[in-house]
Amino acid sequence: MSQVRKGNRILTIEPHRVDDYVARGYDHIDEESGEVIKKGDPVSLADFKREYSSLKAQIKEKDARIVELEAQNADLTTKVEELEANAKTPAKASKAKKDTAEE
């Protein structure tokens, strides 16, 4: 098992997860001496805020695109229904003509 530390928190984790914790800002420490083996990547509050703002902007863009596509979908659905209705109407009219011609 390996140990990682962040602030005053020391966690004992599986060795294959050390890199994940280091990426989150934990330091990989030696279990016996407590010395830092691998320094964690510091993540500041400003970095989190910047990422949050970026993601929030992306969400707004995606929401606008969804509204746009829903409107387009509604228009296309209406057109398909109209075309289907028009396709059925001439068929009935031509069938009626055939019936009268046969009589």
C-alpha positions as a Markdown table, in Angstrom:
| # | Residue | x | y | z |
|---|---|---|---|---|
| 1 | Met | 0.0 | 0.0 | 0.0 |
| 2 | Ser | 1.1 | 3.6 | -0.6 |
| 3 | Gln | 0.4 | 6.8 | 1.3 |
| 4 | Val | -0.5 | 10.2 | 0.0 |
| 5 | Arg | -0.9 | 13.5 | 1.9 |
| 6 | Lys | -2.7 | 16.7 | 1.3 |
| 7 | Gly | -2.6 | 19.2 | 4.1 |
| 8 | Asn | -3.0 | 17.3 | 7.3 |
| 9 | Arg | -4.8 | 14.4 | 5.6 |
| 10 | Ile | -2.9 | 11.2 | 5.1 |
| 11 | Leu | -4.5 | 8.4 | 3.1 |
| 12 | Thr | -3.4 | 4.8 | 2.5 |
| 13 | Ile | -4.2 | 3.8 | -1.1 |
| 14 | Glu | -3.5 | 1.1 | -3.6 |
| 15 | Pro | -0.2 | 1.7 | -5.5 |
| 16 | His | -1.8 | 1.9 | -8.9 |
| 17 | Arg | -4.0 | 4.9 | -7.8 |
| 18 | Val | -1.0 | 7.1 | -6.7 |
| 19 | Asp | -0.8 | 9.0 | -10.0 |
| 20 | Asp | -4.5 | 9.8 | -9.7 |
| 21 | Tyr | -4.1 | 11.3 | -6.3 |
| 22 | Val | -0.9 | 13.2 | -7.3 |
| 23 | Ala | -2.9 | 14.8 | -10.1 |
| 24 | Arg | -5.5 | 15.9 | -7.6 |
| 25 | Gly | -2.8 | 17.7 | -5.5 |
| 26 | Tyr | -1.8 | 14.9 | -3.0 |
| 27 | Asp | 1.9 | 14.3 | -2.3 |
| 28 | His | 3.1 | 10.7 | -2.5 |
| 29 | Ile | 5.0 | 10.1 | 0.8 |
| 30 | Asp | 7.2 | 7.3 | 2.1 |
| 31 | Glu | 5.3 | 5.3 | 4.7 |
| 32 | Glu | 8.2 | 5.0 | 7.1 |
| 33 | Ser | 10.0 | 8.3 | 7.0 |
| 34 | Gly | 7.1 | 10.5 | 5.8 |
| 35 | Glu | 9.3 | 12.2 | 3.2 |
| 36 | Val | 7.7 | 13.3 | -0.1 |
| 37 | Ile | 8.5 | 10.9 | -2.9 |
| 38 | Lys | 6.5 | 12.7 | -5.5 |
| 39 | Lys | 5.1 | 16.2 | -5.2 |
| 40 | Gly | 1.4 | 16.6 | -6.0 |
| 41 | Asp | 0.2 | 19.0 | -8.7 |
| 42 | Pro | -1.2 | 22.1 | -6.9 |
| 43 | Val | -4.7 | 23.0 | -7.9 |
| 44 | Ser | -5.7 | 26.6 | -6.9 |
| 45 | Leu | -9.1 | 28.0 | -6.4 |
| 46 | Ala | -8.5 | 30.3 | -9.4 |
| 47 | Asp | -8.0 | 27.3 | -11.6 |
| 48 | Phe | -11.3 | 25.7 | -10.4 |
| 49 | Lys | -13.1 | 29.0 | -11.0 |
| 50 | Arg | -11.6 | 29.4 | -14.5 |
| 51 | Glu | -12.6 | 25.8 | -15.4 |
| 52 | Tyr | -16.1 | 26.4 | -13.9 |
| 53 | Ser | -16.6 | 29.5 | -16.0 |
| 54 | Ser | -15.5 | 27.7 | -19.1 |
| 55 | Leu | -17.8 | 24.8 | -18.5 |
| 56 | Lys | -20.7 | 27.1 | -17.7 |
| 57 | Ala | -20.2 | 28.9 | -21.0 |
| 58 | Gln | -20.1 | 25.6 | -22.9 |
| 59 | Ile | -23.4 | 24.6 | -21.2 |
| 60 | Lys | -25.0 | 27.8 | -22.4 |
| 61 | Glu | -23.8 | 27.2 | -26.0 |
| 62 | Lys | -25.1 | 23.6 | -25.9 |
| 63 | Asp | -28.4 | 24.7 | -24.5 |
| 64 | Ala | -28.8 | 27.3 | -27.2 |
| 65 | Arg | -28.0 | 24.7 | -29.8 |
| 66 | Ile | -30.5 | 22.3 | -28.3 |
| 67 | Val | -33.3 | 24.9 | -28.6 |
| 68 | Glu | -32.2 | 25.6 | -32.2 |
| 69 | Leu | -32.3 | 21.9 | -33.1 |
| 70 | Glu | -35.7 | 21.3 | -31.4 |
| 71 | Ala | -37.2 | 24.1 | -33.4 |
| 72 | Gln | -35.7 | 22.7 | -36.6 |
| 73 | Asn | -37.0 | 19.2 | -35.6 |
| 74 | Ala | -40.5 | 20.6 | -35.1 |
| 75 | Asp | -40.4 | 22.3 | -38.5 |
| 76 | Leu | -39.2 | 19.2 | -40.3 |
| 77 | Thr | -41.8 | 17.0 | -38.5 |
| 78 | Thr | -44.5 | 19.4 | -39.7 |
| 79 | Lys | -43.2 | 19.2 | -43.3 |
| 80 | Val | -43.0 | 15.4 | -43.2 |
| 81 | Glu | -46.6 | 15.2 | -41.9 |
| 82 | Glu | -47.8 | 17.6 | -44.7 |
| 83 | Leu | -45.9 | 15.6 | -47.3 |
| 84 | Glu | -47.4 | 12.3 | -46.0 |
| 85 | Ala | -50.9 | 13.8 | -46.1 |
| 86 | Asn | -50.4 | 15.1 | -49.6 |
| 87 | Ala | -49.0 | 11.7 | -50.7 |
| 88 | Lys | -52.1 | 9.9 | -49.4 |
| 89 | Thr | -54.6 | 12.4 | -50.9 |
| 90 | Pro | -53.6 | 12.0 | -54.6 |
| 91 | Ala | -53.5 | 8.2 | -54.2 |
| 92 | Lys | -57.1 | 8.2 | -53.1 |
| 93 | Ala | -58.1 | 10.5 | -55.9 |
| 94 | Ser | -56.4 | 8.3 | -58.5 |
| 95 | Lys | -58.0 | 5.2 | -57.0 |
| 96 | Ala | -61.4 | 6.9 | -57.3 |
| 97 | Lys | -60.7 | 7.6 | -61.0 |
| 98 | Lys | -59.8 | 4.0 | -61.6 |
| 99 | Asp | -63.0 | 2.8 | -59.9 |
| 100 | Thr | -65.2 | 5.0 | -62.1 |
| 101 | Ala | -63.2 | 4.0 | -65.2 |
| 102 | Glu | -63.8 | 0.3 | -64.6 |
| 103 | Glu | -67.6 | 0.8 | -64.1 |
